[in-house]
């Protein structure tokens, strides 16, 4: 089976053609932020020159579309209609978008306590422009989505724009995060729809048959292009996720704990592996200060890359790098020196025109009264120092995360890295220096410069569910599946049974979506509360969130790893 993996980065767009577990071809083109489609098409055409098959291609994308829309503030005008119920005063919250409230209430156990106020909903017609995107969120709609669905139906009688529903995006109980998640989803949905149409047009232009198109999610799994139109928010931070999946597909590191360092042209992304598993964000991804409920691999991005701008601090006689990008390195025709130019001038990299870079270093060094070799080495030292600080800060952050379970208190995980695993075009220059600073061995993955695209192509689909069970009511709901059922043998329903049922439903959900139902299911989060009335327990509530563990195909191709 042929698979094309594509990663659209801040500096370059990478593409790879995979056949089963082998790399057939790779391509790298500059990312045109004014026309991402053109960049993607160009990279895709390059690798398809090596396509010899007749069967339909599978296309897997790591896209920056949703992330860029949010970061650049270019989302569609969006407003959110909420059903908060009693005890919630949204007026005290500083939402950077319009939020409307409608009376009505479904309680924390999914029981409708009071119906929606139809007069308030009718009044919204004059307050909300018919073309804006809408989000609809009820406080406890994840326990019973009926009121949220009813509200959406009533709004759609006059509203013409798209509507995003909170219960379809997360089964978690954090109301404020669910509002933000729904808002962001609604704001990027129109552009994601255009993105999907673009790929349909592209098939005709390429002259090949594209079968399935999958999009990488923040959790390292994939979703169908069709599903991404309903839940585009899940595709944020797919770039860092592609890096991690690239390492999992290519690395030979045998250590249980290691840090992943992806050095690009614009940024460096960091991730942490503990006991052989990539860490997840405990509460959900955060982007541009927006706290969401989007499941995501734990990553941190810093403004440090091969094309970063250089600043010389005369007083301290040291170089500061980034966070801005300088543009193309001088060796590749740019106007300003970059860390890449330092590596080229010192003979550590063979990119572009060394003579041109060297001349620029000599001019700058003369202005500062330094030897050019000394100045270039200061840049490498500064890059390594800033990278080392970022890694130490990340582990310091993780070590200060509160412990929530007795097992974690009694047996705290050892998270400190035992190795460094690097990828990205500049990794060969800077990762060995980072590893030396940390006193750790290192590995540079094969196909390092395009490993992100390999990660996008090698990633497998993931899917998850959130199960809510109430033994007093005898009900069980799974919002992601639209499932509402009844419990039997209530006295014997335990946390273990809730976990088993959630696992089974995850497999059923995966199978219904055409995913690998035999993949490992793991528990993301679980809660258990006793309900007490008159000094006796009258029932229990259980919440269990499970999902398929992100997986990748192992990729070979005959290129050996560089290790230290």
C-alpha positions as CSV (number, residue, x, y, z in Angstrom):
1,X,0.0,0.0,0.0
2,X,1.3,3.4,-0.9
3,X,0.9,6.3,1.6
4,X,1.8,9.9,1.1
5,X,2.6,11.8,4.3
6,X,2.7,15.6,4.3
7,X,3.8,18.0,7.0
8,X,3.2,21.7,6.5
9,X,5.7,23.5,8.7
10,X,6.4,27.2,9.4
11,X,9.5,27.1,7.1
12,X,9.1,24.1,4.8
13,X,6.5,21.7,3.6
14,X,7.7,18.1,3.6
15,X,6.3,15.2,1.8
16,X,7.2,11.5,1.7
17,X,6.0,8.5,-0.3
18,X,5.8,5.3,1.7
19,X,5.2,1.8,0.5
20,X,4.4,-0.5,3.4
21,X,7.3,0.2,5.8
22,X,9.8,1.6,3.3
23,X,10.5,5.2,2.3
24,X,10.3,5.5,-1.5
25,X,10.8,9.3,-1.9
26,X,11.0,12.5,0.0
27,X,10.6,16.2,-1.0
28,X,11.0,19.6,0.7
29,X,9.7,22.9,-0.6
30,X,9.4,26.3,1.1
31,X,6.1,26.9,2.7
32,X,4.1,29.7,1.0
33,X,2.0,31.1,3.9
34,X,0.0,33.1,1.4
35,X,-0.9,29.9,-0.6
36,X,-0.5,26.8,1.5
37,X,-2.3,24.8,-1.2
38,X,0.5,25.6,-3.7
39,X,3.2,24.5,-1.3
40,X,1.4,21.3,-0.6
41,X,0.7,20.6,-4.2
42,X,4.4,21.2,-5.2
43,X,5.7,18.8,-2.5
44,X,3.1,16.2,-3.4
45,X,4.0,16.4,-7.1
46,X,7.7,15.8,-6.4
47,X,7.2,12.6,-4.5
48,X,4.5,11.3,-6.9
49,X,7.2,11.2,-9.7
50,X,8.3,8.0,-7.9
51,X,4.9,6.5,-7.7
52,X,4.8,3.3,-9.7
53,X,1.5,1.7,-8.5
54,X,-2.0,1.6,-9.9
55,X,-3.9,1.3,-6.6
56,X,-5.4,4.4,-4.9
57,X,-3.1,6.4,-2.8
58,X,-3.8,7.1,0.9
59,X,-3.0,10.7,1.9
60,X,-2.2,11.6,5.5
61,X,-1.7,15.3,6.4
62,X,-0.2,17.2,9.2
63,X,-1.8,20.6,8.6
64,X,-1.2,24.0,10.3
65,X,-4.5,25.4,9.0
66,X,-6.5,25.4,12.2
67,X,-3.5,26.4,14.3
68,X,-2.6,29.3,12.0
69,X,-6.2,30.6,11.9
70,X,-6.3,30.7,15.7
71,X,-2.8,32.2,16.2
72,X,-3.3,34.8,13.5
73,X,-6.8,35.7,14.6
74,X,-8.3,34.9,11.2
75,X,-11.2,32.7,12.4
76,X,-14.7,33.3,11.2
77,X,-16.8,35.7,13.3
78,X,-18.3,33.4,16.0
79,X,-20.7,33.6,18.9
80,X,-21.6,31.1,21.5
81,X,-25.0,30.3,23.0
82,X,-24.9,28.6,26.4
83,X,-27.3,26.9,28.8
84,X,-25.5,27.4,32.0
85,X,-28.2,26.7,34.5
86,X,-28.1,27.9,38.2
87,X,-24.9,28.5,40.0
88,X,-23.0,29.8,37.0
89,X,-22.3,33.4,36.3
90,X,-20.6,33.7,33.0
91,X,-20.7,37.5,33.2
92,X,-17.7,37.2,35.5
93,X,-15.6,35.4,32.9
94,X,-13.6,37.4,30.4
95,X,-14.4,35.6,27.2
96,X,-12.8,37.3,24.1
97,X,-15.9,36.5,22.1
98,X,-19.7,37.1,22.5
99,X,-21.5,34.6,24.8
100,X,-25.3,34.5,25.1
101,X,-27.2,32.8,27.9
102,X,-30.5,30.9,27.7
103,X,-32.5,29.7,30.7
104,X,-33.0,25.9,31.0
105,X,-31.2,23.3,33.0
106,X,-30.0,19.7,32.8
107,X,-28.4,18.6,36.0
108,X,-25.0,16.9,36.6
109,X,-26.7,13.5,36.3
110,X,-28.3,14.3,32.9
111,X,-31.8,14.9,34.2
112,X,-33.8,17.8,32.6
113,X,-34.8,20.0,35.5
114,X,-36.2,23.0,33.6
115,X,-37.0,23.4,29.9
116,X,-35.4,25.9,27.5
117,X,-36.8,29.4,27.4
118,X,-38.1,29.7,23.9
119,X,-38.7,33.5,24.2
120,X,-35.1,34.1,24.9
121,X,-34.1,31.9,22.0
122,X,-36.4,33.9,19.7
123,X,-34.9,37.1,20.9
124,X,-31.4,36.0,19.8
125,X,-32.5,36.4,16.2
126,X,-32.1,40.1,16.5
127,X,-28.9,39.9,18.5
128,X,-27.0,37.5,16.4
129,X,-26.1,38.0,12.7
130,X,-27.4,35.1,10.6
131,X,-24.1,34.5,8.8
132,X,-21.8,34.2,11.9
133,X,-20.6,30.8,13.0
134,X,-22.3,29.5,16.2
135,X,-21.3,27.3,19.1
136,X,-24.0,25.8,21.3
137,X,-23.0,24.5,24.8
138,X,-25.0,23.3,27.7
139,X,-23.3,22.9,31.1
140,X,-24.0,19.2,31.4
141,X,-24.8,18.4,27.8
142,X,-22.1,15.7,27.9
143,X,-24.4,13.8,30.3
144,X,-27.5,14.4,28.2
145,X,-27.2,16.3,24.9
146,X,-31.0,16.7,24.4
147,X,-31.3,20.4,25.4
148,X,-28.2,21.3,23.4
149,X,-29.6,19.6,20.3
150,X,-33.0,21.2,20.8
151,X,-31.4,24.6,21.1
152,X,-29.4,24.1,17.9
153,X,-32.5,23.0,16.0
154,X,-34.4,26.1,17.2
155,X,-31.5,28.4,16.2
156,X,-31.2,26.8,12.8
157,X,-34.8,27.8,11.9
158,X,-33.3,31.3,11.1
159,X,-29.6,30.9,11.4
160,X,-27.7,30.1,8.2
161,X,-24.2,29.7,9.4
162,X,-22.5,26.5,10.7
163,X,-23.3,25.3,14.3
164,X,-20.8,23.4,16.5
165,X,-22.2,21.4,19.4
166,X,-20.2,21.1,22.7
167,X,-21.2,17.6,23.5
168,X,-19.7,16.3,20.2
169,X,-16.3,17.7,21.0
170,X,-15.7,16.5,24.5
171,X,-17.2,14.3,27.2
172,X,-15.4,16.1,30.0
173,X,-17.1,18.2,32.6
174,X,-15.1,21.4,32.5
175,X,-17.8,23.9,31.4
176,X,-15.5,26.9,30.7
177,X,-13.1,24.8,28.7
178,X,-16.0,23.3,26.8
179,X,-17.2,26.8,25.8
180,X,-13.8,27.8,24.6
181,X,-13.3,24.5,22.7
182,X,-16.7,24.9,21.0
183,X,-16.0,28.5,20.1
184,X,-12.6,27.6,18.5
185,X,-14.2,24.7,16.6
186,X,-16.9,26.9,15.2
187,X,-14.5,29.7,14.2
188,X,-12.3,27.4,12.1
189,X,-15.0,25.2,10.7
190,X,-15.7,27.2,7.5
191,X,-12.0,27.3,6.5
192,X,-11.7,23.6,7.2
193,X,-14.7,23.0,4.9
194,X,-12.9,24.9,2.1
195,X,-9.7,22.9,2.9
196,X,-11.6,19.7,2.3
197,X,-13.0,20.9,-1.0
198,X,-9.5,21.9,-2.0
199,X,-8.3,18.3,-1.7
200,X,-11.2,17.1,-3.8
201,X,-10.2,19.5,-6.6
202,X,-6.5,18.5,-6.2
203,X,-7.3,14.9,-7.0
204,X,-8.3,15.9,-10.6
205,X,-5.1,17.9,-11.1
206,X,-2.7,15.2,-9.9
207,X,-3.8,12.6,-12.3
208,X,-3.8,9.9,-9.6
209,X,-6.6,8.3,-7.6
210,X,-6.6,9.3,-4.0
211,X,-8.5,6.9,-1.8
212,X,-8.7,7.9,1.8
213,X,-7.5,11.3,3.1
214,X,-6.6,11.4,6.8
215,X,-5.6,14.3,9.0
216,X,-3.3,14.1,11.9
217,X,-4.7,15.1,15.3
218,X,-3.1,16.7,18.3
219,X,-3.1,13.3,20.1
220,X,-0.9,11.7,17.4
221,X,-3.7,9.7,15.8
222,X,-5.5,10.4,12.6
223,X,-9.1,11.3,11.6
224,X,-10.8,11.2,8.3
225,X,-11.0,14.4,6.3
226,X,-14.8,14.3,6.6
227,X,-14.6,14.0,10.4
228,X,-12.2,17.0,10.5
229,X,-14.9,19.2,9.0
230,X,-17.1,18.5,12.0
231,X,-14.3,18.6,14.6
232,X,-11.5,20.7,13.1
233,X,-10.3,21.8,16.5
234,X,-8.8,18.4,17.0
235,X,-6.2,19.1,14.3
236,X,-4.5,21.9,16.2
237,X,-0.9,21.2,17.1
238,X,-0.7,18.4,14.6
239,X,2.8,19.6,13.5
240,X,4.4,18.7,16.9
241,X,2.4,15.5,16.9
242,X,3.9,14.6,13.5
243,X,7.4,15.0,15.0
244,X,6.6,12.6,17.9
245,X,5.0,10.0,15.6
246,X,8.1,10.4,13.3
247,X,10.4,9.5,16.2
248,X,8.2,6.5,17.2
249,X,8.3,5.3,13.6
250,X,12.0,5.7,13.0
251,X,13.9,5.8,16.3
252,X,15.9,2.8,17.7
253,X,16.3,4.3,21.2
254,X,16.0,1.5,23.8
255,X,15.7,3.8,26.8
256,X,12.4,4.0,28.7
257,X,12.7,7.8,29.3
258,X,13.9,10.3,26.7
259,X,13.3,13.7,25.4
260,X,12.3,14.4,21.8
261,X,13.9,17.4,20.2
262,X,12.6,18.6,16.8
263,X,14.6,21.5,15.5
264,X,13.0,23.2,12.6
265,X,13.7,26.4,10.7
266,X,11.4,28.6,12.8
267,X,10.8,26.7,16.1
268,X,12.0,23.8,18.2
269,X,9.4,21.4,19.5
270,X,10.0,19.3,22.7
271,X,8.2,16.2,23.9
272,X,8.7,13.8,26.7
273,X,8.6,10.0,26.8
274,X,8.3,8.3,30.2
275,X,8.4,4.5,30.6
276,X,8.1,4.1,26.8
277,X,5.0,6.2,26.5
278,X,4.6,9.8,25.2
279,X,3.1,12.1,27.8
280,X,-0.3,13.6,27.2
281,X,-1.6,17.0,28.3
282,X,-3.6,16.2,31.5
283,X,-6.4,18.6,30.9
284,X,-6.2,19.3,27.2
285,X,-4.3,21.4,24.7
286,X,-3.7,25.1,25.2
287,X,-3.2,27.4,22.2
288,X,-2.6,31.1,22.3
289,X,-3.8,31.2,25.9
290,X,-7.0,29.4,25.0
291,X,-7.5,26.4,27.3
292,X,-9.3,23.6,25.5
293,X,-10.4,20.1,26.1
294,X,-8.7,18.8,22.9
295,X,-6.7,15.6,23.7
296,X,-3.1,16.3,22.9
297,X,0.4,15.0,23.3
298,X,2.4,17.1,25.7
299,X,4.7,19.3,23.6
300,X,6.4,22.7,24.1
301,X,7.4,25.0,21.3
302,X,10.2,27.6,21.6
303,X,11.2,30.3,19.1
304,X,14.5,28.8,18.3
305,X,15.4,27.3,14.9
306,X,17.9,27.1,12.1
307,X,16.6,30.3,10.5
308,X,16.2,32.3,13.8
309,X,17.3,35.9,14.0
310,X,20.6,36.7,15.7
311,X,21.2,39.5,18.2
312,X,24.6,40.4,19.7
313,X,24.6,41.9,23.2
314,X,27.7,44.1,23.4
315,X,27.6,44.6,27.1
316,X,27.6,40.9,27.9
317,X,29.5,39.8,24.8
318,X,27.0,37.1,24.0
319,X,24.6,36.2,21.3
320,X,20.8,35.9,21.7
321,X,18.8,33.9,19.2
322,X,15.2,34.3,18.2
323,X,12.4,34.1,18.9
324,X,11.7,35.8,15.5
325,X,12.7,34.1,12.2
326,X,15.2,36.0,10.1
327,X,14.1,34.4,6.9
328,X,16.2,32.3,4.6
329,X,19.8,31.8,5.7
330,X,22.4,33.9,3.9
331,X,23.9,30.7,2.4
332,X,20.5,30.2,0.7
333,X,20.1,33.7,-0.6
334,X,18.8,35.4,2.6
335,X,19.8,38.9,3.9
336,X,20.5,38.1,7.6
337,X,22.8,35.6,9.2
338,X,21.2,32.7,11.0
339,X,22.4,29.7,13.1
340,X,22.4,27.6,9.9
341,X,24.9,30.0,8.4
342,X,27.1,29.5,11.5
343,X,27.1,25.7,10.9
344,X,27.8,26.2,7.2
345,X,30.7,28.6,7.7
346,X,32.3,26.3,10.3
347,X,32.0,23.3,8.0
348,X,29.4,21.5,10.1
349,X,26.7,21.6,7.4
350,X,26.7,21.6,3.6
351,X,23.8,23.8,2.7
352,X,23.8,26.4,0.1
353,X,26.7,28.8,-0.7
354,X,29.4,28.6,2.0
355,X,31.4,31.4,0.4
356,X,28.5,33.8,0.7
357,X,27.9,32.9,4.3
358,X,31.5,33.3,5.2
359,X,31.8,36.7,3.7
360,X,28.8,37.9,5.7
361,X,30.3,36.5,8.9
362,X,33.6,38.3,8.3
363,X,31.8,41.6,7.8
364,X,29.7,41.3,11.0
365,X,32.7,40.1,13.0
366,X,34.8,43.0,11.9
367,X,32.0,45.4,13.0
368,X,32.1,43.8,16.5
369,X,35.9,43.5,16.7
370,X,35.8,39.7,16.8
371,X,37.3,36.9,14.7
372,X,34.5,35.4,12.6
373,X,35.2,31.9,13.9
374,X,34.8,33.2,17.4
375,X,31.5,34.9,16.5
376,X,30.1,31.8,14.7
377,X,31.1,29.6,17.7
378,X,29.3,32.0,20.0
379,X,26.1,31.4,18.0
380,X,26.4,27.7,18.3
381,X,27.0,28.0,22.1
382,X,24.0,30.4,22.5
383,X,21.8,28.0,20.5
384,X,22.9,25.1,22.7
385,X,22.5,27.1,25.9
386,X,18.9,28.2,25.0
387,X,18.0,24.7,24.0
388,X,19.4,23.2,27.2
389,X,17.5,25.8,29.3
390,X,14.2,24.9,27.4
391,X,14.7,21.2,28.1
392,X,15.5,21.8,31.8
393,X,12.5,24.2,32.1
394,X,10.2,21.6,30.7
395,X,11.3,18.9,33.1
396,X,11.1,21.3,35.9
397,X,7.6,22.1,35.0
398,X,6.7,18.4,34.9
399,X,8.3,17.7,38.2
400,X,6.1,20.3,39.8
401,X,2.8,18.9,38.4
402,X,0.6,17.9,41.4
403,X,0.1,14.2,42.0
404,X,-3.5,13.2,42.1
405,X,-3.6,9.5,42.9
406,X,-2.3,7.4,45.8
407,X,-0.3,5.2,43.5
408,X,1.5,8.3,42.1
409,X,2.3,9.5,45.7
410,X,3.6,6.1,46.7
411,X,5.4,5.4,43.5
412,X,6.3,8.6,41.8
413,X,7.3,8.1,38.2
414,X,11.0,8.7,37.3
415,X,10.7,11.1,34.4
416,X,14.2,12.5,33.9
417,X,15.6,11.7,30.4
418,X,18.1,8.9,29.8
419,X,18.7,9.9,26.2
420,X,18.0,12.6,23.6
421,X,16.3,11.8,20.3
422,X,16.6,14.4,17.7
423,X,15.1,15.2,14.3
424,X,14.9,18.1,11.9
425,X,17.4,19.4,9.4
426,X,19.6,21.2,12.0
427,X,19.5,18.3,14.5
428,X,22.8,16.8,13.4
429,X,24.6,20.1,14.4
430,X,22.8,20.9,17.7
431,X,21.5,17.7,19.2
432,X,25.0,16.3,20.0
433,X,25.9,19.6,21.8
434,X,22.6,19.4,23.7
435,X,23.3,15.8,24.7
436,X,26.8,16.8,25.9
437,X,25.4,19.5,28.1
438,X,22.9,17.1,29.6
439,X,25.5,14.3,29.9
440,X,23.3,12.0,27.9
441,X,23.6,9.7,24.9
442,X,21.8,10.8,21.7
443,X,20.2,9.5,18.6
444,X,19.4,11.3,15.3
445,X,16.6,9.5,13.6
446,X,17.0,8.4,9.9
447,X,15.5,10.8,7.3
448,X,15.9,13.4,10.0
449,X,15.1,16.4,7.8
450,X,11.8,15.0,6.7
451,X,10.9,12.8,9.7
452,X,7.7,14.9,10.4
453,X,6.2,13.9,7.1
454,X,7.1,10.3,7.8
455,X,5.4,10.6,11.2
456,X,2.2,12.0,9.5
457,X,2.2,9.1,7.0
458,X,2.9,6.4,9.6
459,X,0.3,7.5,12.2
460,X,-2.7,5.3,12.8
461,X,-6.3,6.4,13.5
462,X,-7.3,7.0,17.2
463,X,-10.7,7.4,18.6
464,X,-12.0,7.8,22.2
465,X,-15.2,7.8,24.3
466,X,-16.3,9.2,27.6
467,X,-18.6,7.0,29.6
468,X,-20.9,8.3,32.4
469,X,-22.8,5.8,34.5
470,X,-25.3,6.5,37.3
471,X,-26.4,3.5,39.3
472,X,-29.2,5.3,41.1
473,X,-30.8,6.3,37.8
474,X,-29.6,3.1,36.1
475,X,-28.3,5.0,33.1
476,X,-25.2,5.1,31.1
477,X,-24.3,7.6,28.4
478,X,-21.5,8.1,25.9
479,X,-21.8,11.5,24.2
480,X,-19.3,10.8,21.4
481,X,-21.4,7.9,20.2
482,X,-24.8,9.4,20.9
483,X,-25.3,6.4,23.2
484,X,-27.8,6.3,26.0
485,X,-28.5,2.9,27.7
486,X,-29.5,1.3,30.9
487,X,-27.5,-0.5,33.6
488,X,-28.4,-4.0,34.9
489,X,-27.4,-5.5,38.3
490,X,-26.8,-2.0,39.7
491,X,-25.5,-3.2,43.0
492,X,-22.7,-5.1,41.2
493,X,-21.6,-2.2,38.9
494,X,-18.1,-1.2,39.9
495,X,-15.3,1.0,38.7
496,X,-13.7,-2.0,37.0
497,X,-17.0,-2.8,35.2
498,X,-17.2,0.9,34.1
499,X,-13.7,0.7,32.8
500,X,-14.4,-2.6,30.9
501,X,-17.6,-1.2,29.4
502,X,-15.8,2.0,28.3
503,X,-13.1,-0.2,26.7
504,X,-15.7,-2.3,24.9
505,X,-17.6,0.8,23.6
506,X,-14.3,2.3,22.4
507,X,-13.7,-0.8,20.3
508,X,-17.2,-0.7,19.0
509,X,-16.9,3.0,18.1
510,X,-13.6,2.3,16.4
511,X,-15.0,-0.6,14.4
512,X,-18.0,1.5,13.3
513,X,-15.7,4.2,12.0
514,X,-13.6,1.7,10.1
515,X,-10.6,1.8,12.5
516,X,-8.6,-1.0,14.0
517,X,-10.7,-2.3,16.8
518,X,-8.0,-4.6,18.1
519,X,-5.6,-1.7,18.9
520,X,-4.8,-1.2,22.6
521,X,-7.3,0.9,24.6
522,X,-6.1,2.8,27.6
523,X,-7.8,4.8,30.3
524,X,-7.2,8.5,30.0
525,X,-9.1,9.7,33.0
526,X,-11.6,8.2,35.5
527,X,-13.8,9.5,38.5
528,X,-16.0,7.7,41.0
529,X,-18.4,9.4,43.5
530,X,-20.8,8.0,46.1
531,X,-24.2,9.7,46.3
532,X,-25.3,9.9,49.9
533,X,-28.8,10.8,51.1
534,X,-29.9,10.5,54.8
535,X,-26.5,9.2,55.9
536,X,-26.7,6.2,53.5
537,X,-25.3,5.6,50.0
538,X,-28.1,5.6,47.4
539,X,-26.0,5.2,44.3
540,X,-22.7,5.8,42.6
541,X,-21.6,7.8,39.5
542,X,-18.7,6.7,37.3
543,X,-16.9,8.6,34.6
544,X,-14.3,6.9,32.5
545,X,-12.5,8.4,29.4
546,X,-10.8,5.8,27.2
547,X,-9.2,5.9,23.7
548,X,-7.2,3.9,21.3
549,X,-3.5,4.3,22.1
550,X,-1.8,6.3,19.3
551,X,0.2,3.9,17.1
552,X,2.6,4.1,14.1
553,X,3.9,1.8,11.5
554,X,7.6,1.2,12.0
555,X,9.5,2.6,9.0
556,X,12.8,1.4,7.6
557,X,14.5,2.3,4.3
558,X,18.1,1.3,4.7
559,X,19.5,4.4,6.3
560,X,21.3,3.8,9.6
561,X,20.8,5.9,12.7
562,X,23.4,8.3,13.9
563,X,24.1,7.8,17.6
564,X,26.4,9.2,20.2
